[in-house]
């Protein structure tokens, strides 16, 4: 498609590849509709980040200054990192649902989620007025209930964890047995997730070059996530790389994987049986996850609970909370502290320790009076 810019008088063009003639005709019709409405075709095909930057002042018109700051913070810190790479026309209600629940699961407060969603609603409403989309996909409902459910789960993430190493190995073995061709890679993924307290998208994104076999550490740099047209790799959820230790129990597994890919730095360490990228849905379907965990007595267990497992084990091992926060990649220390809830034995031991401390400091003959000069 070509046109003359009415301001600069330059001849500009825009193109897009599609699979069918019908799709091509629909795209041309959408561009013509946008042009009739006075919308630059580049704006009509822009990503959410690009479009938001162009229309933000218009979308937020009428708001007070005290409201603008939290809205813009939500846009910058949450909306753009999670949805900004998607074209405005391809943002769905399902995509918005997923990111909202992700914010909640990450420990964002209710007001933070509300402000982040509100600015997204306003930008998408402007896209409706501009004729780029027909309806606003950001007007999701019921997120408060999802927020409450996630909040209830996160209040005690320890309850979602596997009890011990034997339980983890038993789960991994059972999942491999139920998979097609008994693909051992599924068991490797499960054990690696639990031992590193990582998200499955991060495990899917790990490359051989991210592993340091001398220090036995993994630098988490990226995650694999669904996007229009398939899976893509992007930065970690916190947008910062972090270093995770690789404990001896998982080193042989990692060494085998490195050997299998020839130590090529850009090679994926974990893939499906045909070399494809892994998602939580792929792991669930390929291993009959729901049936296996039910048979093992862990009906509640989800793929993400392997991350809860790793963090719970690290907390029980005495890893300091500030170190645990860095390993987990949590933005809020309060989220990390939920893994530190002591059991009754720990509480009793704490009381005994305090009593011993006070006894040691007390005079063997009881309190003594001292004469005042």
C-alpha positions in Angstrom: 0.0 0.0 0.0 1.4 3.5 -1.0 0.2 6.9 -0.2 1.3 10.6 -0.1 1.9 12.0 3.4 -0.4 15.1 3.5 2.1 17.1 5.6 5.5 16.2 4.3 4.3 15.3 0.7 6.6 12.3 0.8 5.5 9.1 -0.9 5.3 6.4 1.8 4.5 2.7 1.8 3.5 -0.1 4.1 3.4 -3.8 3.5 2.5 -7.0 5.4 2.7 -10.7 4.5 -0.4 -12.9 5.2 -1.4 -16.5 4.4 -4.5 -16.0 2.3 -6.1 -13.7 -0.2 -9.0 -13.1 2.2 -6.6 -12.0 4.9 -4.8 -9.6 2.4 -8.1 -8.1 1.4 -9.1 -7.7 5.1 -5.8 -5.9 5.8 -6.2 -3.6 2.9 -9.8 -2.8 4.0 -8.6 -2.1 7.5 -5.9 0.3 6.2 -8.4 2.1 4.0 -10.8 2.4 6.9 -8.0 3.9 9.0 -7.0 6.3 6.3 -10.6 7.5 5.9 -10.6 8.2 9.6 -7.4 10.2 9.4 -5.2 7.6 10.9 -1.7 7.2 9.6 -1.3 3.6 8.3 1.9 3.3 10.4 -0.2 4.1 13.5 -2.8 1.6 12.4 -0.2 -1.2 12.4 1.9 0.0 15.3 2.8 -2.0 18.4 1.1 -1.1 21.6 4.2 0.6 22.9 4.5 2.8 19.7 0.8 3.6 19.6 0.7 4.4 23.3 3.6 6.8 23.0 1.9 8.6 20.2 -1.5 9.0 21.8 -0.8 9.0 25.6 -1.6 12.6 26.2 -4.9 12.3 24.3 -5.8 9.0 26.1 -5.1 10.5 29.5 -6.7 13.9 29.0 -8.8 15.2 31.8 -7.0 13.3 34.6 -5.6 15.0 37.6 -1.8 15.1 38.1 -2.0 12.8 41.2 -3.6 10.2 39.0 -1.3 10.6 36.1 1.8 9.4 38.0 0.6 6.0 39.0 -1.0 5.5 35.6 2.2 6.3 33.7 4.2 4.1 36.2 1.9 1.2 35.5 2.3 1.8 31.7 6.0 1.9 31.9 6.7 -0.8 34.4 4.0 -3.4 33.5 2.0 -2.8 30.4 4.8 -2.0 28.0 7.1 -4.9 29.2 4.4 -7.5 28.9 2.2 -6.3 26.0 4.2 -3.5 24.3 5.7 -5.7 21.6 2.3 -6.8 20.3 0.5 -4.9 17.5 -2.6 -3.1 18.8 -4.9 -4.9 16.5 -3.6 -8.3 17.7 -4.1 -7.7 21.5 -6.8 -10.0 22.7 -8.8 -10.2 25.9 -7.1 -13.5 26.7 -3.7 -11.8 26.5 -4.8 -9.1 28.8 -6.2 -11.7 31.2 -2.9 -13.5 31.3 -0.8 -10.4 32.1 -3.2 -9.1 34.8 -3.0 -12.5 36.5 0.8 -12.4 36.1 0.9 -9.0 37.9 -1.2 -10.4 40.7 0.9 -13.5 41.0 4.1 -11.4 41.2 2.7 -9.7 44.3 1.6 -6.4 42.9 -0.9 -4.6 45.1 -4.5 -4.3 44.2 -4.1 -0.6 43.5 -1.1 -1.2 41.3 -3.0 -3.7 39.2 -5.9 -1.3 39.0 -3.8 1.6 37.8 -1.9 -0.5 35.3 -5.1 -1.9 33.8 -6.8 1.5 33.8 -4.1 3.1 31.6 -4.3 0.2 29.2 -8.1 0.6 29.0 -7.7 4.3 28.1 -5.1 3.7 25.4 -7.1 0.9 23.9 -10.2 3.0 24.1 -8.4 5.6 22.0 -7.6 2.9 19.5 -11.3 2.1 19.3 -12.1 5.8 18.6 -9.4 5.8 16.0 -11.0 2.9 14.2 -7.9 0.6 14.7 -9.9 -1.9 16.6 -13.6 -2.6 17.0 -13.8 -3.3 20.7 -11.7 -2.7 23.8 -10.0 -6.0 24.8 -8.7 -4.4 28.0 -12.1 -4.2 29.6 -11.7 -7.5 31.4 -13.9 -8.4 34.3 -13.5 -10.7 37.3 -9.9 -9.9 37.8 -10.6 -9.0 41.4 -11.7 -12.6 42.0 -8.5 -13.9 40.3 -6.6 -11.5 42.4 -8.1 -12.9 45.6 -7.5 -16.5 44.5 -3.8 -15.8 43.7 -3.5 -13.8 46.9 -4.8 -16.8 48.9 -2.3 -19.1 47.2 0.6 -16.8 47.7 -0.2 -16.4 51.4 1.2 -19.9 51.9 3.2 -20.9 48.8 4.9 -23.6 50.9 1.7 -25.6 50.9 2.0 -25.8 47.1 5.5 -27.3 47.2 6.6 -31.0 46.8 7.7 -32.4 50.2 11.2 -33.7 49.3 13.7 -34.8 46.7 12.3 -38.4 46.4 8.8 -36.9 45.6 10.4 -34.8 42.8 12.2 -37.7 41.2 9.1 -39.9 41.5 7.1 -37.2 39.7 9.6 -36.8 37.0 9.8 -40.5 36.4 6.1 -40.9 36.2 5.7 -38.0 33.7 8.4 -39.6 31.4 6.6 -42.9 31.6 3.3 -41.4 30.5 4.8 -39.4 27.6 5.0 -40.5 24.0 8.1 -42.5 23.4 9.0 -42.0 27.1 10.9 -38.8 26.3 13.5 -38.3 29.1 13.7 -34.6 28.4 10.4 -34.0 30.2 11.9 -35.4 33.4 15.0 -33.2 33.0 12.8 -30.1 32.6 10.8 -30.9 35.8 13.9 -31.6 37.9 15.7 -28.5 36.6 12.7 -26.2 37.3 12.4 -27.4 40.9 16.2 -27.2 41.6 16.5 -23.7 40.2 13.1 -22.4 41.3 12.7 -21.1 37.7 9.6 -20.4 35.6 9.0 -22.8 32.7 9.4 -20.0 30.2 12.9 -19.3 31.6 13.8 -22.9 31.4 12.6 -23.0 27.8 14.8 -20.0 27.1 18.0 -21.2 28.6 20.9 -21.5 26.1 24.2 -23.4 26.6 26.1 -20.2 26.8 24.0 -19.2 29.9 25.6 -22.1 31.9 28.9 -21.7 33.6 30.2 -25.3 34.2 33.2 -24.0 36.2 31.2 -22.1 38.8 28.0 -24.2 38.2 25.7 -21.2 37.8 23.0 -20.3 35.4 22.6 -16.7 34.3 18.8 -16.3 33.6 18.6 -13.9 30.6 15.4 -14.6 28.8 12.1 -16.4 28.8 10.0 -18.0 26.0 6.5 -16.7 25.9 3.4 -17.0 23.6 2.9 -14.3 21.0 0.9 -13.8 17.8 2.3 -16.2 15.2 3.9 -18.5 17.8 6.5 -18.4 20.6 9.1 -15.7 21.0 12.0 -15.1 23.3 12.1 -11.9 25.4 13.7 -10.6 28.6 13.0 -12.1 32.0 9.9 -11.1 33.9 11.8 -8.6 36.0 13.7 -7.3 32.9 17.0 -8.0 34.7 19.4 -11.0 34.4 20.0 -12.9 37.6 22.3 -15.7 38.6 21.0 -19.0 40.0 23.2 -21.8 41.5 23.2 -25.2 40.0 23.3 -27.7 42.9 25.2 -31.0 42.6 22.0 -33.0 42.2 21.3 -31.3 38.9 24.8 -31.0 37.5 25.0 -34.4 35.8 21.7 -33.6 34.0 23.1 -30.2 32.8 26.4 -31.8 31.7 24.5 -34.3 29.6 22.5 -31.6 28.0 25.6 -29.5 27.2 27.2 -32.5 25.7 24.1 -33.3 23.6 24.1 -29.8 22.0 27.9 -29.8 21.5 28.4 -26.9 23.9 27.2 -24.5 21.2 26.5 -21.2 23.1 23.3 -20.4 21.2 21.8 -23.9 21.5 18.7 -24.4 23.6 19.4 -26.6 26.6 15.9 -27.9 26.9 13.6 -28.7 24.0 10.7 -31.0 23.1 11.3 -34.4 21.5 11.3 -32.7 18.0 13.5 -29.8 19.0 10.7 -27.3 19.6 10.4 -24.8 22.4 8.6 -25.7 25.6 5.6 -24.1 27.3 3.5 -25.0 30.3 0.7 -26.2 28.1 3.1 -28.4 26.0 4.5 -30.0 29.1 1.0 -30.6 30.5 -0.3 -32.2 27.4 2.8 -34.2 26.5 3.1 -35.8 29.9 -0.6 -36.1 30.8 0.3 -34.0 33.8 -3.1 -33.7 35.4 -3.6 -37.4 35.5 -0.1 -38.2 36.8 -0.2 -35.7 39.7 -3.7 -36.9 40.7 -2.5 -40.5 40.7 0.5 -39.5 42.9 -1.7 -37.6 45.3 -0.8 -34.1 44.3 -4.0 -33.0 42.8 -3.2 -29.3 43.5 0.2 -29.4 41.8 0.7 -27.2 38.7 3.8 -26.7 36.6 4.5 -23.3 38.4 4.4 -25.1 41.7 7.8 -26.5 40.9 9.1 -23.0 41.3 7.3 -22.8 44.7 9.1 -26.1 45.5 12.5 -24.8 44.8 12.0 -21.6 46.7 10.5 -23.4 49.7 13.5 -25.8 49.8 16.0 -23.0 49.6 14.2 -21.1 52.4 14.2 -24.3 54.6 17.9 -24.7 53.9 18.5 -21.3 55.5 19.2 -19.2 52.4 19.0 -15.6 53.6 15.9 -13.8 52.4 17.8 -11.1 50.5 19.7 -13.8 48.6 16.5 -15.8 48.0 14.9 -12.7 46.6 17.7 -12.3 44.0 17.6 -16.0 43.0 13.8 -15.8 42.6 13.9 -12.5 40.7 11.1 -11.1 42.9 10.5 -7.4 42.7 9.0 -7.2 46.2 10.7 -8.6 49.3 7.2 -9.3 50.7 6.7 -11.9 48.0 9.9 -13.7 49.0 9.1 -13.5 52.7 6.0 -15.7 52.2 8.4 -18.6 51.7 9.9 -18.1 55.2 6.8 -18.9 57.3 8.2 -21.1 60.1 6.6 -24.3 61.2 5.8 -25.0 64.8 9.1 -26.8 65.4 11.0 -23.7 64.2 8.9 -21.6 66.5 9.6 -23.8 69.5 13.3 -23.9 68.7 13.3 -20.0 68.5 11.7 -19.9 71.9 14.3 -22.3 73.3 17.1 -20.3 71.8 15.8 -17.1 73.3 15.5 -18.7 76.7 19.0 -20.1 76.5 20.4 -16.7 75.5 18.7 -14.9 78.5 19.8 -17.6 80.9 23.4 -17.2 79.8 23.3 -13.5 80.5 21.6 -13.8 83.9 23.7 -13.9 87.1 23.9 -17.4 88.6 22.9 -15.9 92.0 19.9 -13.9 90.6 19.6 -10.2 90.2 22.1 -8.2 92.3 21.7 -4.7 93.8 24.5 -2.3 93.2 25.2 0.5 95.7 25.0 4.0 94.2 27.9 6.3 95.1 
